[in-house]
């Protein structure tokens, strides 16, 4: 194993022979010997040694001259100068000029020479490693400088792109016809655009000191003296389930005019998950269009009632024989016509009722009445259909005699008739319908449970909407307004209506009227 390559130069062949033997004994196998320094320089142009040892006094070229040339070729290689005692002083002066590692006096001490050789080789390796590291650092520094210049150019380019994109985004936001609002999870407004300022009649500075509950309401103030604002709870509830959601049927208050503007807000969660951006759309024009449409439908349906009623009465005159005898075939056809006209009149009346509730033109006429008595009246009207299908009604009531409440009797009857009628329609023959009624802390809780086919989970959210036609599996032949109208009536009383259903097990429709219990009949 080589400990390092050594170049030894001395014009004294006895000295080179002695050195060669010493190195071989000490295990230094890679030793190159020259007696002529000029020849040694030619060798150095081809090979790089780890240590150079040269005698001082040599003909043609002394040791210092030789080492000076060698230093030019290999500045990191350690060099040792051999000098006699008489040449010591001159040697030291020139050694400092060249930067020779060591000088050793002749005759040398073998142990001292061995130690200096080993240290010199190690020094060469360390200097070479250091030079390599320096070179690597210089290369890395150049690359870093080049990358830094490119990075500056890239940052400048990206900055320009961001400025352009930001200008475009600002233009879109500032000139957007819809209001744009950013809020946090607490409902605090953080930023708005000019359209939102115009919608609310407030500046951005003022709005940022407010919460969304102070400008957005979930109730129509035209129908409620004290509109509710539950926007924040709606946002938090929907945000837990989805990153984007739409809030419909809202009203934005304009502080300048005091007007409540119909609107909807499409919210989306920002990337931090802590804030939401909402696009506020003004639905005033759409609401006006809907009002005109509803007015047209209301006028049309109102005008249809008179001819329908007249047609039904005329058909009944034929059927009861008032206008003479008719054949069985004629009677059958006239009966079908009368039933069709009655169904059409029912649709017309339902449309009118829906319009009155939605427009706020129908005022509740509240009186104190007995719910048990009302339920018996409803059962008597529905009993022919119940008997035809052999369906049994089972009433469960906390009050065996009177259960007095203060509400609009006619409208509550409409709700009970609709729920019980639906239960009859969707319950199979020989089935059972359970009716539960109880007064609890002044509230009336009414439920109708059947053992029919039930309602699929995906259809439940649509049941109380206008023109909902049964389920996706079975289409109803009704108007699709019964449950919607029932919801309007219950909510007009300040209550709520809901359904619980399981497929192939049945459904249970319930409604709650709060604070309606009456202690005694009104005098």
ABEGO torsion letter per residue (X at the ends): XBAEBBBBBBABAAAAAAAAAAAAAAGBABBBBBABAAAAAAAAAABBBABBBBBABBBGBBAAAAAAAAAAABAABBBBBBBBAAAAAAAAAAAAAAGBABBBBOBBBAAAAAAAAAAAAAAAAAAAAAAAAAAAAAAAAAAAAAAAAAAAAAAAAAAAAAAAAAAAAAAAAAABABBBBBBBAAGBBABBBAAAAAAAGBBAAAAAABBAAAABBABBAAABABBBBAAAAAAAAAAAABABBBBBGBBBBBAAAGBBBBBBBBBBBBAAGABBBBBBBBAAAAAAAAAAAAAAAAAAAAAAAAAAAAAAAAAAAAAAGAAEBBBAAAAAAAAAAAAAAAAAAAAAAAAAAAAAAAAGABBBBBBBBBAAAAAAAAAAAAAAAAAAAGBBBBBBBABABBBBBBBBAAAAAAAAAAAAAAAAAABBBGBBBBBBBBBBGGBBBBBBBBABAEBBAAAAAAAABBGBBEBAABBBABAGAAAAAAAAAAAAAGBBBBBBBBBGAEBBBBBBBBGABBABBBX
